[in-house]
Structure formats: structure tokens, C-alpha cells
Amino acid sequence: MNELLPDPAPDFDQPVAVLKHCHGRIRKQLATLEKLLAHLPGHGADQQARQAASAVLKYFEKAAHLHHDDEEQDLIPMLRAVAQGEDAATLQALAPVILQDHKDMDAMWQDLHEQLTMIADGSGTQLSSGGVQRFTQRYLGHMEREESMLAPMALRLFGPEQMTRLSQAMQRRRGIEPTPAATVPDVAMPGGSVAAPASTAAAAALAAAASAAAASAAAMSVGERVADLRKDYGQASLDERDVADDPIQQFTRWFEEALKAEVNEPNAMGVSTVDERGRPSSRIVLVKQFDARGFTWYTNYASQKGQQLNGNPFAALLFFWSELERQVRIEGRVERTSAEESDKYFNSRPLKSRLSAIASHQSAPIASRAALEHNYEDVARQFGETPQRPHDWGGFRLVPERIEFWQGRRSRFHDRIVYTRQEDGSWTRQRLQP
Ligand SMILES: Cc1cc2nc3c(=O)[nH]c(=O)nc-3n(C[C@H](O)[C@H](O)[C@H](O)COP(=O)(O)O)c2cc1C
């Protein structure tokens, strides 16, 4: 059984990972900002709102500036010093976009800063929804640019000497005595191998996309703009010689790397089932366990997916770890976990989640939110602190027959390795065309 816990923040001996970790924290602050926006109309500047506003202020006033300085004063100049040919061209197009993002985000922040200060001291309740949306969207796009272009380039071009220099500069900026150079190891991306150089065309496309996106955003609907979303992949590669003989081992390796990279909801997966007419439907669930027996999630057996699996036990799972440019597709037959396993997991859940599982007849229609809340109150009154697992709630385990690992590569020339289970339980594997 695999019970993998998220890793703590990386050390400064992996400066690029530290920068990436900062992005995780920025994303959390942006989520808090969105929650605060939803919270204020109903609750005003109550204690929770004041705390949230203070936390966001604290982060963007200090840590975010240090992070921008790391990039402007160290990372980008150091990349400029080593980048050649197509990398240099990419950087020439990318660096002004990054710097402009920083300036624009600073200006957007100033408007929010004033409002958040008043919320934090309880003297105001105004927070501009448009301001929050613009700030959030700009930051998310900015981090995506850095994660897909700058960070992979640094990992590819920097040797131990540059990594040490970057690490030391970042530590000094934060008033930390730098770790001695000898302890700074090489930094490699998960997957181990290096990316191909970014093309000049990609650099030009990036610069064009940045200005074109701003100009056309107002004129086109999101539905129209979606065709222009184009991202080239190139963080890593997947080679037959590098993958494990056993696909569960390979999955474990990738899952550990997803945890390390702090991908968003690494255990969220799509589950597709089909109804009696052969029509498919998909939804996201959380994998709660995986091992040689298969991949387990918990749900309501009477739900739509539960009913479909009763009629046809074959299903497909899908993981997409965008930050690592990876997808895993898993297909096989689904069985129920034992009552003991389901009880064990049910009893490990927080009380309110257990009560919710009893109160909700998942996938069945209900007249209103109020009716749902009413059912919950009834269940809470009836079961108190010791709710029992209902018989129609438990685990499903997909026993895999086919597992495909997909690694994004440049210009849509991706790597795909698929494992197929044989009659005797052993696995064969082969490469598929992208
Ligand atoms: C991130 C995320 C995690 C979810 N995890 C679960 C889960 O573990 N179990 C579950 O029954 N539903 C989960 N859901 C809700 C399902 O997507 C779905 O709405 C629900 O299971 C009903 O699906 P059905 O009507 O097709 O049976 C999750 C949704 C999201 C977005």
C-alpha cells in the first residue's frame, strides 16, 4: 500500500524548486483572496476576513517582492549569461514579458492593497471583484510562463556553480547565511532527462501571444479564444530504458514526483464509466490508495457511476499532472473493496464528511440546498458522534489491465509508453506514436 505524504518546502540547495514552491504559496494566497471576495458580502470584515486580508497583505508586501527580485536580479541575468542560440532568442522575447508582468502586477496590487488594509483593520469591507480577477489571472498566466519556459531552461542550462550562486543570492536576500558551496547538489527535473532547446519560433510566438492576447481579449469570447491556447511541452522525456518493469512501480515513481512538484490535487483523477446503452460519462474522484491490486476511490454505490459499474464493470481512469506535463491513463475492471476496507476508510474521515456521506443520496435530484442541509441536520441529530458507514457507500477498486504513461514533448512529438497485462499477470510494454 502507498501512503505518500506531501514533502516539506525544498531547501535552498535547490533554488529553482524554491522558486517553484513560492508559486505554490502565491497560488494559495490568490485562492484566499478569492475566498475573501465571496466571504465579505455575507460576513463583512469579521475576524476571519481580517485574518485573511492580513495574510494576503503580508505575503504580497514582502515575500512576493523578494521572489520578483530573485528573478529580476539573479535568475534572468544569470540565464542571459549562459543562454545561446535558440535559448538566447527565447530569453530575449520572454524576459521583457516577465518584467512587464511584474510591473503591471505591482500596479494592480496597489489598488487591492488599500482595500485589504482597510479590511484587515476592520474599517472597510470593499474589495473590487474585477481587481481581484485581473490580479489573479495575470499572476496565474505569469507563473505558467515561468514554469513552462524559465524554470526548465534554468534546470537545463545551469551547472552546480550557477545553482550555488543563485541559491546564495536568494538566501542573502532573505537575511539567511548561505549554505557552503560544497553542499549544493546538481538539480535535475523529475524524469531525469533534459529538454530540447526552445525554438526561435516559440520565442517569437510567446512575445506575439503576450501582446496579441491583451489586444484581442476584449473583442473575442472565451469560447473563441480557447483555440489560441497553445503550450509547447519540453520539461522531460520518457525512455523505454528508464521506465520500471512494473507499471505500478512506474506510477509510484511519477506520483512521488507529482507530490514533490506540488502539483495541484495530485490524487484527483477522471473516472469514466458507460451506461447500459454504451454511452460514457466522466467525473473526477480522489484516489485514496493504490498498490498491486489496483486503484481505489470511495463513493456512493447508488450514484450514477455506481449504477453504471453495476451494469458494466469496465472503466477508465485519467490523471493529468499539468505542472509536469504528464498524463496517465488506466483501464480495467472495477470491483468493490471489502466491507472491512470501506469501514476502515469511512471511519478515518472527519465526522462532518461521514455525516454528509449518509445525508447525501449522491446523484439523486433534490428540491433545494435548504432541503439538503435539512437532511444533514436530521442525520447529525440521529447519529451524533458515531455514524456507521451506510451500506451503499464504500470503495471501488479498478484492477488495471492497461496503463499508459504520457510525457509531453516539444512540437506535439510526445512520448507514450503503454503497459498491457498478460494472462499470467506479467506486464509487457511498448511505445506508441504520439
Ligand atoms: C477534485 C474533486 C474530487 C472529488 N472526489 C470525489 C470522490 O472521491 N468521491 C466521489 O464520490 N465524488 C467525488 N467528487 C465528485 C464527483 O466528481 C461527482 O460529482 C460525484 O461523484 C457524482 O458523480 P456521478 O453522479 O457520476 O456518480 C469529486 C469532485 C472533484 C472536482
The ligand as a Gaussian input file, in Angstrom:
#p B3LYP/6-31G(d) Opt

LIG

0 1
 C      -11.489000      17.358000      -7.057000
 C      -12.725000      16.507000      -6.909000
 C      -12.680000      15.386000      -6.116000
 C      -13.805000      14.580000      -5.982000
 N      -13.700000      13.440000      -5.248000
 C      -14.752000      12.604000      -5.180000
 C      -14.612000      11.341000      -4.533000
 O      -13.537000      10.946000      -4.058000
 N      -15.719000      10.555000      -4.475000
 C      -16.921000      10.920000      -5.030000
 O      -17.885000      10.165000      -4.925000
 N      -17.063000      12.100000      -5.668000
 C      -16.010000      12.943000      -5.772000
 N      -16.118000      14.137000      -6.454000
 C      -17.437000      14.462000      -7.053000
 C      -17.599000      13.706000      -8.395000
 O      -16.900000      14.367000      -9.419000
 C      -19.063000      13.562000      -8.814000
 O      -19.696000      14.818000      -8.831000
 C      -19.845000      12.626000      -7.895000
 O      -19.098000      11.509000      -7.518000
 C      -21.128000      12.162000      -8.570000
 O      -20.800000      11.524000      -9.775000
 P      -21.836000      10.535000     -10.538000
 O      -23.187000      11.227000     -10.486000
 O      -21.334000      10.435000     -11.927000
 O      -21.831000       9.249000      -9.812000
 C      -15.019000      14.930000      -6.630000
 C      -15.045000      16.064000      -7.439000
 C      -13.920000      16.833000      -7.591000
 C      -13.962000      18.015000      -8.519000

